[in-house]
Structure formats: structure tokens, C-alpha cells
Amino acid sequence: MAARRPAAVRIVTDSAARLPRAWAEANGVIILPHRVRFGADCYQEDVDLSEAELAVKASQAKQPFDVEAPSVEEFARAYELLAHSRAEVISIHIASPLSQTVKHALQARQPFLGQCEIHILDSQTMAMGLNALVQAAITLAKRNLPAMEIVTRLRGLMQDAFGIFISDDMAYLQHSKRCGRPRPCSANAQVVPCLSIEQGDVIAAEKVRSFERGIERIVEFASEFEEDAQFAIVQLSPHPNERTQALAEALREVFPRIQRFPVQTCGAAVGRIIGLRGIGLMIYEGKV
């Protein structure tokens, strides 16, 4: 008797993964968008609000924007579609401390229990980290590995994603409650919070006296990694600026064999924390 072929595996993720739509469509990945709210106006990230448009609207807005997770109903529609195709589903999403996405996915899965295998994974990361995990999931699925084995591999790869950020955009830091207590953030531009990813959340880990010192701190963090890791400079805007260029130049002094450090958008879910003026570095060491 021939061995039973594993069921087809399909991947669901959210817009925090910053995946190109064309790549997602080519690989059968369903991306559910976050909603970005500027007062009474609400947009779907990457659907009716591009990366560049988000940055422009944020620069024009009087107050920081808010971000809402994909709804339970959107998840249910995606899961129903895949259940009808008899696929096993791996639904991998932005870290739960940053969004209600995983919570909504778990709620939407309930009606499908016993009908369709839906594995929901809290990635504990975002942006390039989540992007890399989704790409790894597709690579493993193309090898015809069972869904449970893919999930196990992904849980291991989650430990290989890291990030550090700096921002002096105090309006966003205060709005997202990332300012430390009992000493709240103030208008003192000489104090720049450094934030790191801790258990899936972006938290203020320390403060430095200038943005230049913040860049030095990012480089110090990066120097702990081998140069065969993946590096990406991230910010809300997709366009490089003086700050991202300064960080890239400082990184090249430590990693002279790396010719280019790409600048990528961090997406709305992280942008609502670091604001327009914040930058960061994400590092991924995983190998599939």
C-alpha cells in the first residue's frame, strides 16, 4: 500500500509580515490586513493604504494613529475557504502583546474544530522576523512536510529573530504607553529610549543621551551576531533618510563584507510605537 501523502498545507498571516502581495499570491499565502485608524478615518494596511501613504498621513496627522487587528469574521472567512479545500492550515501571526490578531484567530478557529486542522502560531515577532518565518513555512511546505512538523520547526526558528529600536518621537511613545515609569517621557530631546523585543513585546529597555548614541547602541547589539545573519534597517517610511543612512554607514564599519543593509518598513503595528522618527534593526539567524 502506498504511503499516505500529507494534506496540502496553506499559510495564513497578517500584514505585519510585510510580505509583497505578488509573492503571497504566487505561494498561496493569505494575508489579513490590520486596520489603521486616523481619527474617524479607517484604512486597511496595504489594501487601500500603501506604506508610503501611511507615512505621509502620519506626518500630516495631529495625533498618533491607532492599529486594529484583523477581525474574527475575516479569519473565519479565510479558514472556511481553506477548510473547503481540505488543506491543513498554519496561521502564523504578529506577537500577541502587539496586537489582538492571535486572539481573534483562536476565536475564529472554534467552529472548525474537528473539520479542519488549523495550527495557530504566535510568532513572538513582527516585520522582518515574521516575514522570515512565513517564508520558512512556505519552504518547508514545498518539501511536503506534515503541518505539525512545520509548526515544530517554526517554533525553533522563532528563537532566531531579534530586534532593537530607538525613537525620540515622544508623542508615539507616550500614546503606545512605551514610556517608562515612574519617570515618564518628557519633552527633553536629549533622552532617547532604546527599545527591544522581549517576549514578543517592544519595550523600553534603556535610555541614551542622544540619537547618535542610540545608533551606537544598535551597532553594539548587531556586533554580537555573525555576518551571515540577515539584517534589515526598519522604520515606518519605506524611504531611506539621514538617520537610516547613518545607521547603515555605522553597520558597514562593523560588517565591511556586507555591501547593503536594506531599509524596510516596520509596518503599522510597530510604527504606532516608534513613530515617524524612530528606526530600528531586525536580525534573523534562522536556517531552513
Protein Blocks (a to p, Z undefined) as FASTA:
>chain_A
ZZdddddddddddfklopafklmmmnopacddddddehjbccdehklocfklmmmmmmmp
mbdcddddddfklmmmmmmmmmmnopacddddddfklocklmmmmmmmmmmgokaccddd
dehiahjlmmmmmmmmmmmmmnopafklmmmmmmmmmmmgccddddfbfklmmmnopacc
fbdcdfblkbccddddeehiacdfbdcfbfklmmmmmmmmmmmpcfkbccddddfblcdc
fklmmmmmmmmmmmmmlmbdcdddebjmlmmmnommbccddddfbdZZ
